[in-house]
């Protein structure tokens, strides 16, 4: 698989009255064509800001301070605004958590869907309408010929998210950035939406960057996972790596703190004590240090990324130590 | 009908005596539309004929999709509003028809924790005032005793003495929920309604709060009605669970039994939709529920779930199934189990 997007040392900050909040502090990763990759993290981990920075969609108080985000070799972060607008919606599409606020309440669903098609695909009005109906059908909206002339408020939350998916995928983008697309929905609807999203992206060959706080969703949908904390990537690997052989104490803690579905036993949950760091004055060392049961004085300095196996990297001195032990063992 | 004497429990914390709380044929209807002359023309049956009981020291979980009536049920139980019909018996005494003065002693015994610790704490009050308010209302403490009691409560929920003079906005979501918990146990309650207490919290903090709720239950002998949409957390914390669909209780059973042997097709579909945090255990996509909730306003005859049910037959459209015992302590409202 060839590389579609490569993000290098992305840094985004928000400038508030109290000072600079460093939301994303040097994030690098890449997405291959047709890949489904997930970013998990808690609120304030920088996952959502990372996603929004890719398309320069952060609010005015925020600023991308550094880094690159190359889509097929073109850096989106330095692209002029009008060229970027062609990329948005056409090559890279985005869906958000709350479909009510991302749909225009005074336009019909059809008007919003055809706008995308006419703008990016240069379709005629009639042709665009037919295409829009077809898309509504594809995302599972019953009687799309009638629904197309209705307004967003006439749709339920799940249906609105389906409309958003139709709109996002109608231009067959290379990359779909989905920011907590199912968080506001019930589990039964979430399951439908996730199944729909993955099936459609597989048929269109669209890569997906899924932002979520739900480890279950990542395990079910993605092939690769990035774990973020305190504006940094703590660990990255395949879902199998992350769920069966987590390396970072934060990932391990996160997995332990969710109830396991094991029969007949009510085990006590193992929480991560404390709360996430303040990014107004982020620690210069490991951001997880304060809450980490295995922290030592070494952690005052940020460790380098070390691969415990190809494609599975983590940001922890323990991984560094384990790696050098292994290498010594080999010699 | 769901004869409540049948809904007996077993296992831990059962004394064989009357349950702490017994809800019989609870209904709560909201008027949506009135005619010109004030006659109700459209009614939303948020809770419709729901019966269950909770034993002392037990945690009873209520699950279901948004709009199924689980929160309305919880709020009816602690009498946050007047109910349409039914009985809410607390230690055998019916609270349903009581006025506010008659309810006061029960308000002390029945407390609540809500989902959003941002809006459930008055931003203009500091922690000391927030937690001492129930102590003032229910009495029994002198001014200086109150301060000691607040500090004791703060330390009990893992906060510090110096937090007492701070305001809610100075705390994180998890800490705010701790303040809510301290406030709810201040009056020395026996029963606590936990209405989505962890939904707004971060994953790593949820476990802290759940563990604390479990510890407090052990220590103070509390009884919980735990409402949440996170099915795996509800399974973890509850002894028994009730599943609601469109205002009706469709299944009641012990946690393990419910999750391993769901009897109602809705429960089965709900469980199949939980994304399991293990890439090796894939979701059974063939059992996913199709369609969405029908409008709760148009009251249909027959089983409310039939529009989404893969097993629906003609009978389901003609006759509404009632909650029936299908195994010891296990009840389901479905024609399949007859």
Interface residues (C-beta under 8 A of the other chain):
Chain A: X42 X43 X156 X158 X159 X186 X187 X188 X189 X190 X191 X192 X194 X195 X213 X214 X215 X216 X217 X218 X219 X220 X221 X239 X240 X243 X244 X253 X254 X255 X257 X258 X259 X261 X263 X264 X266 X268 X269 X270 X271 X272 X273 X275 X276
Chain B: X65 X66 X172 X174 X175 X202 X203 X204 X205 X206 X207 X208 X210 X211 X214 X229 X231 X232 X233 X235 X236 X256 X259 X260 X269 X270 X272 X273 X274 X275 X276 X277 X278 X279 X280 X282 X283 X285 X288 X289 X290 X292 X293
